[in-house]
Amino acid sequence: MIAIAAISASAAAAAPVAGTATLAAPAAAERVTTARGLWQCTGTSCAGTADSVVNTAVGLCTTLADRAGRVSAFSAGDAAFGEAELARCNRHLKS
């Protein structure tokens, strides 16, 4: 029973949540497919499904940066990324 409770708690922690992103410049792509599904971008604003686990959300943000452009703000549910998470998100992009 303890193992089942731990698995259930882990599954709940990784629940999909609404995500938003602001790009530094207008999106290179209007639609971006990520591990959590389709994100829609209009101008510098993007919205889609994110993840409540920070490391997974950073991976999703990185995919978004790869396909749509540098991310200047990102939130997953009620949690907004700070400078450290945004730096990880954009780390592979050229300056």
C-alpha positions in Angstrom: 0.0 0.0 0.0 2.8 2.4 0.7 4.3 2.0 -2.8 0.9 2.6 -4.3 0.5 5.8 -2.3 4.0 7.0 -3.4 3.2 6.3 -7.1 -0.1 8.1 -6.8 1.6 11.1 -5.2 4.2 11.2 -8.0 1.5 11.0 -10.7 -0.3 13.9 -9.0 2.8 16.0 -8.9 3.4 15.6 -12.6 -0.1 16.7 -13.5 -0.6 18.7 -16.7 -1.4 22.4 -16.1 -2.0 25.4 -18.3 1.2 27.0 -19.5 2.0 30.4 -20.9 5.2 31.9 -22.4 6.3 35.2 -23.6 8.9 35.3 -26.4 11.6 37.9 -26.8 10.5 38.3 -30.5 7.5 37.3 -32.5 7.2 33.5 -32.8 9.1 31.7 -35.5 6.3 29.2 -35.6 2.6 29.6 -34.8 2.1 26.0 -33.7 4.7 24.1 -31.6 4.4 20.4 -30.7 5.9 19.5 -27.4 5.8 16.4 -25.2 2.6 17.8 -23.6 0.9 18.6 -26.9 0.3 21.6 -29.1 1.2 25.1 -28.1 -0.3 28.1 -30.0 1.8 31.2 -30.5 0.6 34.6 -31.7 3.2 37.4 -31.8 5.2 37.0 -28.7 2.5 35.1 -26.7 2.3 31.4 -26.5 -0.1 29.1 -24.6 -0.5 25.4 -24.2 -0.3 22.5 -21.7 2.7 22.4 -19.4 3.8 20.3 -16.5 3.7 21.0 -12.8 7.2 19.4 -12.2 9.9 22.1 -12.8 12.5 19.9 -14.5 9.9 18.6 -17.0 8.6 22.1 -17.5 12.1 23.3 -18.3 12.4 20.6 -20.9 9.1 21.8 -22.5 10.3 25.4 -22.3 13.5 24.4 -24.1 11.5 22.8 -26.9 9.4 25.9 -27.2 12.6 28.1 -27.4 14.0 25.7 -30.0 11.0 26.0 -32.2 9.4 29.4 -31.6 12.3 31.5 -30.2 13.9 32.8 -27.0 11.6 32.6 -24.1 11.6 35.7 -21.8 8.8 34.5 -19.4 7.3 31.1 -18.7 4.7 29.9 -16.3 3.2 26.4 -15.6 0.0 26.6 -13.6 0.6 29.1 -10.7 4.4 28.8 -10.9 6.4 31.4 -12.9 10.0 30.7 -13.9 12.7 32.8 -12.3 15.9 33.8 -14.0 17.7 30.5 -13.3 14.9 28.4 -15.0 14.7 30.8 -18.0 18.5 30.6 -18.4 18.2 26.8 -18.5 15.4 27.0 -21.0 17.4 29.2 -23.4 20.9 27.8 -22.7 21.4 26.3 -26.1 20.3 29.4 -28.1 22.8 31.7 -29.6 23.0 35.1 -28.0 
